[in-house]
Amino acid sequence: MKDTLRFKKISDYHKFANLKSPEHPLISLVDYTQIQYPENIEGVRWIQDYYVIGLKRNVAYKFFYGQQEYDFDEGLMTFVGPNQVMSLGNNPNLKKKPTGWLLLIHPDFLWNTALAKHIKHYDFFGYAINEALFLSEKEEQLIINILKNIEKEYQSNLDKFSQKIIISQLELLFSYAERFYERQFITRKVNNHQILEKLEKALNEAFHQEQLMNIGLPSVQWVANSLNLSPNYLTSVLKQVTGQNTQQHIHEKLIENAKEQLSSTNLSVSEIAYSLGFERPASFTKLFKNKTEMSPLEFRKTFN
C-alpha cells in the first residue's frame, strides 16, 4: 500500500498538483483545469489540514472519501473537512476534460471569527455526506460568483475589512449549500425510505438475538455500521423521513420489545432488562418510565 501523504499547508497541495504558489497562504481558489497530478496517482491517499470546497465537472478520477466513493453521477459540488482521508482512482467513464474550481481554506484563516466554531457543525464537511451536491445552471453560476468574489478580495490589497468580507461570503455559500442539500435529501425520499426499512430490519434482528445480554444495547455506531453508513448521515436521513434521530429509533424498538416481553412472558423486570442489553435493571426501568410514563411493573399490571 502506498504511503499516506499529509498536506499541512495550502502551498503543499499547490506543489503536489503542479500549480504556481498560492497568492494567499491561508486561502486559495484553484482553477481545476490547471491541476496536473503526478503520474501513477491511483491509490495514493492523502490527509489535508484545511477545508476544500469543490465545484467540478467531468471529474478525472474516482474520488474516495474515507471508505466510500464520492458520488459524482449527478452532482457538482463537494465539501471536504480537515484530517479526512482521501484517495483517487481511475475513472474509465471520463470522456471530457475536467473543469471547475477548488476553494482551499486553512482553519487559521477563520481565527477570531464566529465561523471558526460554527463551521464544524456543517454535516457536509464530514464523512456523513458522500454524494456531490446537485446544482442547476443558475445555482452553479451563483456559487461561482461567490467563489470569484472571495478570490477578488484576497487578491486585492488586504485591509482590516478583508477577512470579514471573505467570511461573510463563505457564510453565504454555506447557507446555500444547506438549502441545496436539504432539497437533495428530499428528492432522495425513495432511497431514504429504503434506508428506513433496512434500519427496521437491523433493529428487529438485533433485539431478537440472545447476544444482547453479552454485547449490550445496540449503539448508534453499531446500527450505522450495519447499514454501511456513517452515524451522522444516518441521523440526517432519519430526521428528514421521520423527524427522529437514530438513538430515538433504537429506544422505540427497545420499548416495543420490552412491552412484548412484559405482556407475554413471566420473566422478571431484571431478566428482561439484561436480555435487552442493559447492565443495570434500574437504567431500563428509568428509560421505560420516561418513554411510557409507567414503570415496567405498572405496565405489566395492565395485562393482569
ABEGO torsion letter per residue (X at the ends): XBBBBBBABAAAAAAAAGBBBBABAABBBBBAAABBBBBGABGBBBBBABBBBBBBBGBABBBBBEABBBBAAABABBBBBBGBBBBBBBBAABABBBBEBBBBBBAAAABGBAAAAAAAABAAABAABABBBBBBAAAAAAAAAAAAAAAAAAABBBBAAAAAAAAAAAAAAAAAAAAAAAAAAAAAAAAAAAAAAAAAAAAAAAAABAAAAAAEBBBAAAAAAAAGBBAAAAAAAAAAAAGBBAAAAAAAAAAAAAAAAAAABABBAAAAAAAAGBABAAAAAAAAAAAAGBBAAAAAAAAX
